[in-house]
């Protein structure tokens, strides 16, 4: 049974003309052209700035909490 399946696979592979199939295909969208487009650059920069501001908000809040806690600690020691 296994031998018959192997023979079938071999016969199918023999019938295929693998040389006629292209080795690589061109993508539908050229990523280099997309990244060079000015609108794409504006969108990427906008998202990056938004992300930096969003993350920096948490750092500023954490630093403010640290300053507030150290001020409360120094006031408690007096």
N, CA, C and O atoms as a Tinker XYZ file with bonds, in Angstrom:
   312  protein
     1  N      0.823000   -1.188000    0.000000    73     2
     2  CA     0.000000    0.000000    0.000000    64     1     3
     3  C      0.872000    1.258000    0.000000    63     2     4     5
     4  O      0.631000    2.189000   -0.768000    81     3
     5  N      1.864000    1.275000    0.851000    73     3     6
     6  CA     2.757000    2.427000    0.929000    64     5     7
     7  C      3.545000    2.572000   -0.364000    63     6     8     9
     8  O      3.790000    3.685000   -0.831000    81     7
     9  N      3.931000    1.465000   -0.928000    73     7    10
    10  CA     4.718000    1.496000   -2.163000    64     9    11
    11  C      3.905000    2.091000   -3.321000    63    10    12    13
    12  O      4.446000    2.817000   -4.156000    81    11
    13  N      2.604000    1.779000   -3.363000    73    11    14
    14  CA     1.751000    2.328000   -4.414000    64    13    15
    15  C      1.661000    3.850000   -4.294000    63    14    16    17
    16  O      1.703000    4.566000   -5.295000    81    15
    17  N      1.535000    4.335000   -3.043000    73    15    18
    18  CA     1.458000    5.785000   -2.828000    64    17    19
    19  C      2.758000    6.458000   -3.255000    63    18    20    21
    20  O      2.731000    7.536000   -3.847000    81    19
    21  N      3.884000    5.837000   -2.961000    73    19    22
    22  CA     5.171000    6.402000   -3.363000    64    21    23
    23  C      5.287000    6.448000   -4.880000    63    22    24    25
    24  O      5.796000    7.418000   -5.441000    81    23
    25  N      4.816000    5.403000   -5.538000    73    23    26
    26  CA     4.846000    5.380000   -7.003000    64    25    27
    27  C      3.954000    6.471000   -7.584000    63    26    28    29
    28  O      4.308000    7.101000   -8.581000    81    27
    29  N      2.790000    6.697000   -6.960000    73    27    30
    30  CA     1.896000    7.750000   -7.425000    64    29    31
    31  C      2.567000    9.116000   -7.297000    63    30    32    33
    32  O      2.486000    9.948000   -8.200000    81    31
    33  N      3.231000    9.333000   -6.160000    73    31    34
    34  CA     3.911000   10.611000   -5.941000    64    33    35
    35  C      5.006000   10.818000   -6.975000    63    34    36    37
    36  O      5.166000   11.912000   -7.515000    81    35
    37  N      5.748000    9.770000   -7.243000    73    35    38
    38  CA     6.828000    9.875000   -8.228000    64    37    39
    39  C      6.273000   10.185000   -9.603000    63    38    40    41
    40  O      6.826000   11.008000  -10.331000    81    39
    41  N      5.178000    9.527000   -9.960000    73    39    42
    42  CA     4.620000    9.755000  -11.291000    64    41    43
    43  C      4.068000   11.172000  -11.416000    63    42    44    45
    44  O      4.172000   11.786000  -12.477000    81    43
    45  N      3.492000   11.684000  -10.357000    73    43    46
    46  CA     2.990000   13.059000  -10.392000    64    45    47
    47  C      4.153000   14.032000  -10.535000    63    46    48    49
    48  O      4.085000   14.972000  -11.327000    81    47
    49  N      5.214000   13.810000   -9.774000    73    47    50
    50  CA     6.381000   14.691000   -9.861000    64    49    51
    51  C      7.038000   14.612000  -11.230000    63    50    52    53
    52  O      7.545000   15.613000  -11.737000    81    51
    53  N      7.032000   13.437000  -11.824000    73    51    54
    54  CA     7.616000   13.291000  -13.162000    64    53    55
    55  C      6.806000   14.047000  -14.207000    63    54    56    57
    56  O      7.369000   14.593000  -15.155000    81    55
    57  N      5.496000   14.080000  -14.038000    73    55    58
    58  CA     4.642000   14.756000  -15.012000    64    57    59
    59  C      4.712000   16.282000  -14.887000    63    58    60    61
    60  O      4.455000   17.002000  -15.852000    81    59
    61  N      5.056000   16.756000  -13.713000    73    59    62
    62  CA     5.150000   18.207000  -13.529000    64    61    63
    63  C      6.379000   18.752000  -14.231000    63    62    64    65
    64  O      7.449000   18.143000  -14.205000    81    63
    65  N      6.216000   19.889000  -14.849000    73    63    66
    66  CA     7.352000   20.564000  -15.471000    64    65    67
    67  C      7.802000   21.671000  -14.517000    63    66    68    69
    68  O      7.336000   22.807000  -14.605000    81    67
    69  N      8.707000   21.327000  -13.611000    73    67    70
    70  CA     9.129000   22.266000  -12.580000    64    69    71
    71  C      9.949000   23.422000  -13.138000    63    70    72    73
    72  O     10.040000   24.472000  -12.503000    81    71
    73  N     10.539000   23.250000  -14.297000    73    71    74
    74  CA    11.335000   24.323000  -14.886000    64    73    75
    75  C     10.469000   25.470000  -15.396000    63    74    76    77
    76  O     10.929000   26.608000  -15.480000    81    75
    77  N      9.228000   25.177000  -15.733000    73    75    78
    78  CA     8.354000   26.227000  -16.260000    64    77    79
    79  C      7.767000   27.100000  -15.152000    63    78    80    81
    80  O      7.269000   28.192000  -15.429000    81    79
    81  N      7.817000   26.639000  -13.910000    73    79    82
    82  CA     7.287000   27.415000  -12.789000    64    81    83
    83  C      8.331000   28.458000  -12.399000    63    82    84    85
    84  O      9.492000   28.106000  -12.190000    81    83
    85  N      7.948000   29.733000  -12.295000    73    83    86
    86  CA     8.929000   30.757000  -11.925000    64    85    87
    87  C      9.436000   30.538000  -10.496000    63    86    88    89
    88  O      8.678000   30.162000   -9.601000    81    87
    89  N     10.715000   30.779000  -10.311000    73    87    90
    90  CA    11.331000   30.553000   -9.000000    64    89    91
    91  C     10.856000   31.583000   -7.984000    63    90    92    93
    92  O     10.596000   31.242000   -6.830000    81    91
    93  N     10.740000   32.832000   -8.400000    73    91    94
    94  CA    10.292000   33.869000   -7.481000    64    93    95
    95  C      9.228000   34.717000   -8.165000    63    94    96    97
    96  O      9.219000   34.874000   -9.386000    81    95
    97  N      8.357000   35.241000   -7.368000    73    95    98
    98  CA     7.305000   36.093000   -7.905000    64    97    99
    99  C      7.499000   37.502000   -7.376000    63    98   100   101
   100  O      8.015000   37.695000   -6.275000    81    99
   101  N      7.088000   38.476000   -8.154000    73    99   102
   102  CA     7.195000   39.866000   -7.722000    64   101   103
   103  C      6.030000   40.174000   -6.781000    63   102   104   105
   104  O      4.902000   39.747000   -7.025000    81   103
   105  N      6.304000   40.910000   -5.712000    73   103   106
   106  CA     5.204000   41.292000   -4.826000    64   105   107
   107  C      4.305000   42.325000   -5.502000    63   106   108   109
   108  O      4.742000   43.064000   -6.384000    81   107
   109  N      3.070000   42.364000   -5.083000    73   107   110
   110  CA     2.129000   43.318000   -5.659000    64   109   111
   111  C      2.467000   44.757000   -5.269000    63   110   112   113
   112  O      2.260000   45.683000   -6.053000    81   111
   113  N      2.987000   44.936000   -4.057000    73   111   114
   114  CA     3.318000   46.266000   -3.562000    64   113   115
   115  C      4.814000   46.319000   -3.305000    63   114   116   117
   116  O      5.369000   45.451000   -2.631000    81   115
   117  N      5.460000   47.340000   -3.845000    73   115   118
   118  CA     6.888000   47.520000   -3.616000    64   117   119
   119  C      7.064000   48.309000   -2.319000    63   118   120   121
   120  O      6.698000   49.482000   -2.250000    81   119
   121  N      7.624000   47.667000   -1.291000    73   119   122
   122  CA     7.719000   48.303000    0.021000    64   121   123
   123  C      8.662000   49.493000    0.017000    63   122   124   125
   124  O      8.437000   50.448000    0.761000    81   123
   125  N      9.697000   49.468000   -0.788000    73   123   126
   126  CA    10.619000   50.602000   -0.836000    64   125   127
   127  C      9.912000   51.852000   -1.342000    63   126   128   129
   128  O     10.127000   52.948000   -0.826000    81   127
   129  N      9.069000   51.681000   -2.354000    73   127   130
   130  CA     8.326000   52.829000   -2.876000    64   129   131
   131  C      7.324000   53.338000   -1.847000    63   130   132   133
   132  O      7.117000   54.544000   -1.715000    81   131
   133  N      6.714000   52.428000   -1.133000    73   131   134
   134  CA     5.732000   52.834000   -0.125000    64   133   135
   135  C      6.409000   53.614000    0.988000    63   134   136   137
   136  O      5.885000   54.633000    1.439000    81   135
   137  N      7.577000   53.145000    1.439000    73   135   138
   138  CA     8.266000   53.823000    2.533000    64   137   139
   139  C      8.846000   55.166000    2.110000    63   138   140   141
   140  O      9.027000   56.044000    2.953000    81   139
   141  N      9.139000   55.346000    0.834000    73   139   142
   142  CA     9.682000   56.615000    0.353000    64   141   143
   143  C      8.592000   57.661000    0.113000    63   142   144   145
   144  O      8.900000   58.840000   -0.059000    81   143
   145  N      7.344000   57.252000    0.101000    73   143   146
   146  CA     6.251000   58.179000   -0.168000    64   145   147
   147  C      6.108000   59.168000    1.000000    63   146   148   149
   148  O      6.162000   58.756000    2.159000    81   147
   149  N      5.927000   60.468000    0.711000    73   147   150
   150  CA     5.864000   61.470000    1.784000    64   149   151
   151  C      4.706000   61.261000    2.766000    63   150   152   153
   152  O      4.855000   61.519000    3.961000    81   151
   153  N      3.578000   60.806000    2.280000    73   151   154
   154  CA     2.439000   60.586000    3.183000    64   153   155
   155  C      2.766000   59.479000    4.177000    63   154   156   157
   156  O      2.416000   59.571000    5.353000    81   155
   157  N      3.425000   58.451000    3.712000    73   155   158
   158  CA     3.812000   57.356000    4.602000    64   157   159
   159  C      4.794000   57.849000    5.654000    63   158   160   161
   160  O      4.704000   57.463000    6.820000    81   159
   161  N      5.731000   58.700000    5.247000    73   159   162
   162  CA     6.699000   59.250000    6.204000    64   161   163
   163  C      5.992000   60.069000    7.278000    63   162   164   165
   164  O      6.335000   59.973000    8.456000    81   163
   165  N      5.009000   60.875000    6.880000    73   163   166
   166  CA     4.268000   61.688000    7.846000    64   165   167
   167  C      3.503000   60.797000    8.816000    63   166   168   169
   168  O      3.475000   61.064000   10.017000    81   167
   169  N      2.889000   59.747000    8.304000    73   167   170
   170  CA     2.131000   58.836000    9.169000    64   169   171
   171  C      3.057000   58.127000   10.147000    63   170   172   173
   172  O      2.741000   58.016000   11.331000    81   171
   173  N      4.192000   57.650000    9.664000    73   171   174
   174  CA     5.138000   56.946000   10.541000    64   173   175
   175  C      5.671000   57.885000   11.616000    63   174   176   177
   176  O      5.757000   57.507000   12.784000    81   175
   177  N      6.030000   59.109000   11.226000    73   175   178
   178  CA     6.530000   60.082000   12.208000    64   177   179
   179  C      5.442000   60.432000   13.220000    63   178   180   181
   180  O      5.719000   60.556000   14.413000    81   179
   181  N      4.222000   60.591000   12.753000    73   179   182
   182  CA     3.119000   60.903000   13.663000    64   181   183
   183  C      2.881000   59.803000   14.675000    63   182   184   185
   184  O      2.679000   60.073000   15.859000    81   183
   185  N      2.905000   58.569000   14.215000    73   183   186
   186  CA     2.711000   57.435000   15.124000    64   185   187
   187  C      3.868000   57.344000   16.114000    63   186   188   189
   188  O      3.658000   57.044000   17.289000    81   187
   189  N      5.086000   57.600000   15.646000    73   187   190
   190  CA     6.252000   57.540000   16.537000    64   189   191
   191  C      6.172000   58.626000   17.608000    63   190   192   193
   192  O      6.430000   58.360000   18.781000    81   191
   193  N      5.817000   59.839000   17.211000    73   191   194
   194  CA     5.710000   60.937000   18.182000    64   193   195
   195  C      4.587000   60.654000   19.176000    63   194   196   197
   196  O      4.744000   60.875000   20.377000    81   195
   197  N      3.464000   60.167000   18.678000    73   195   198
   198  CA     2.351000   59.823000   19.566000    64   197   199
   199  C      2.780000   58.756000   20.575000    63   198   200   201
   200  O      2.457000   58.854000   21.758000    81   199
   201  N      3.501000   57.746000   20.110000    73   199   202
   202  CA     3.963000   56.691000   21.008000    64   201   203
   203  C      4.928000   57.206000   22.061000    63   202   204   205
   204  O      4.856000   56.817000   23.227000    81   203
   205  N      5.835000   58.088000   21.641000    73   203   206
   206  CA     6.798000   58.655000   22.596000    64   205   207
   207  C      6.075000   59.485000   23.649000    63   206   208   209
   208  O      6.383000   59.388000   24.837000    81   207
   209  N      5.113000   60.301000   23.217000    73   207   210
   210  CA     4.363000   61.116000   24.173000    64   209   211
   211  C      3.522000   60.255000   25.107000    63   210   212   213
   212  O      3.406000   60.548000   26.297000    81   211
   213  N      2.943000   59.204000   24.568000    73   211   214
   214  CA     2.109000   58.317000   25.385000    64   213   215
   215  C      2.944000   57.622000   26.462000    63   214   216   217
   216  O      2.521000   57.519000   27.614000    81   215
   217  N      4.123000   57.150000   26.082000    73   215   218
   218  CA     4.991000   56.455000   27.035000    64   217   219
   219  C      5.611000   57.440000   28.018000    63   218   220   221
   220  O      5.745000   57.131000   29.202000    81   219
   221  N      5.992000   58.629000   27.538000    73   219   222
   222  CA     6.637000   59.599000   28.421000    64   221   223
   223  C      5.679000   60.081000   29.504000    63   222   224   225
   224  O      6.116000   60.481000   30.583000    81   223
   225  N      4.381000   60.048000   29.229000    73   223   226
   226  CA     3.395000   60.437000   30.237000    64   225   227
   227  C      3.542000   59.566000   31.482000    63   226   228   229
   228  O      3.452000   60.065000   32.604000    81   227
   229  N      3.763000   58.284000   31.293000    73   227   230
   230  CA     3.903000   57.379000   32.430000    64   229   231
   231  C      5.202000   57.647000   33.189000    63   230   232   233
   232  O      5.233000   57.557000   34.416000    81   231
   233  N      6.270000   57.975000   32.467000    73   231   234
   234  CA     7.531000   58.290000   33.135000    64   233   235
   235  C      7.414000   59.577000   33.934000    63   234   236   237
   236  O      7.926000   59.659000   35.051000    81   235
   237  N      6.748000   60.586000   33.378000    73   235   238
   238  CA     6.575000   61.857000   34.084000    64   237   239
   239  C      5.723000   61.650000   35.328000    63   238   240   241
   240  O      6.037000   62.191000   36.388000    81   239
   241  N      4.657000   60.879000   35.212000    73   239   242
   242  CA     3.810000   60.609000   36.379000    64   241   243
   243  C      4.576000   59.845000   37.453000    63   242   244   245
   244  O      4.430000   60.135000   38.641000    81   243
   245  N      5.379000   58.886000   37.056000    73   243   246
   246  CA     6.165000   58.120000   38.028000    64   245   247
   247  C      7.192000   59.015000   38.712000    63   246   248   249
   248  O      7.416000   58.893000   39.916000    81   247
   249  N      7.818000   59.913000   37.952000    73   247   250
   250  CA     8.802000   60.828000   38.532000    64   249   251
   251  C      8.115000   61.800000   39.492000    63   250   252   253
   252  O      8.654000   62.110000   40.554000    81   251
   253  N      6.930000   62.278000   39.122000    73   251   254
   254  CA     6.187000   63.183000   40.000000    64   253   255
   255  C      5.806000   62.478000   41.299000    63   254   256   257
   256  O      5.874000   63.077000   42.373000    81   255
   257  N      5.412000   61.223000   41.209000    73   255   258
   258  CA     5.101000   60.448000   42.413000    64   257   259
   259  C      6.334000   60.282000   43.293000    63   258   260   261
   260  O      6.236000   60.345000   44.518000    81   259
   261  N      7.486000   60.072000   42.680000    73   259   262
   262  CA     8.731000   59.929000   43.432000    64   261   263
   263  C      9.071000   61.223000   44.158000    63   262   264   265
   264  O      9.444000   61.196000   45.330000    81   263
   265  N      8.945000   62.353000   43.474000    73   263   266
   266  CA     9.226000   63.652000   44.094000    64   265   267
   267  C      8.237000   63.908000   45.232000    63   266   268   269
   268  O      8.630000   64.361000   46.307000    81   267
   269  N      6.964000   63.622000   44.999000    73   267   270
   270  CA     5.933000   63.827000   46.017000    64   269   271
   271  C      6.206000   62.949000   47.237000    63   270   272   273
   272  O      6.062000   63.402000   48.373000    81   271
   273  N      6.598000   61.701000   47.007000    73   271   274
   274  CA     6.873000   60.789000   48.120000    64   273   275
   275  C      8.098000   61.239000   48.900000    63   274   276   277
   276  O      8.105000   61.181000   50.129000    81   275
   277  N      9.139000   61.688000   48.195000    73   275   278
   278  CA    10.337000   62.142000   48.908000    64   277   279
   279  C     10.052000   63.430000   49.675000    63   278   280   281
   280  O     10.611000   63.637000   50.753000    81   279
   281  N      9.195000   64.298000   49.143000    73   279   282
   282  CA     8.827000   65.531000   49.849000    64   281   283
   283  C      8.024000   65.200000   51.102000    63   282   284   285
   284  O      8.248000   65.785000   52.162000    81   283
   285  N      7.087000   64.260000   50.977000    73   283   286
   286  CA     6.303000   63.836000   52.140000    64   285   287
   287  C      7.192000   63.194000   53.193000    63   286   288   289
   288  O      6.965000   63.379000   54.389000    81   287
   289  N      8.192000   62.448000   52.768000    73   287   290
   290  CA     9.108000   61.807000   53.704000    64   289   291
   291  C      9.942000   62.843000   54.442000    63   290   292   293
   292  O     10.148000   62.733000   55.651000    81   291
   293  N     10.422000   63.851000   53.715000    73   291   294
   294  CA    11.229000   64.890000   54.376000    64   293   295
   295  C     10.363000   65.733000   55.305000    63   294   296   297
   296  O     10.840000   66.177000   56.349000    81   295
   297  N      9.096000   65.964000   54.947000    73   295   298
   298  CA     8.195000   66.708000   55.832000    64   297   299
   299  C      7.868000   65.894000   57.078000    63   298   300   301
   300  O      7.704000   66.463000   58.157000    81   299
   301  N      7.771000   64.595000   56.951000    73   299   302
   302  CA     7.449000   63.736000   58.091000    64   301   303
   303  C      8.612000   63.660000   59.066000    63   302   304   305
   304  O      8.392000   63.449000   60.259000    81   303
   305  N      9.835000   63.822000   58.600000    73   303   306
   306  CA    11.009000   63.747000   59.475000    64   305   307
   307  C     11.175000   65.018000   60.303000    63   306   308   309
   308  O     11.832000   64.985000   61.343000    81   307
   309  N     10.598000   66.130000   59.869000    73   307   310
   310  CA    10.760000   67.403000   60.599000    64   309   311
   311  C      9.956000   67.446000   61.819000    63   310   312
   312  O      9.981000   68.443000   62.540000    81   311
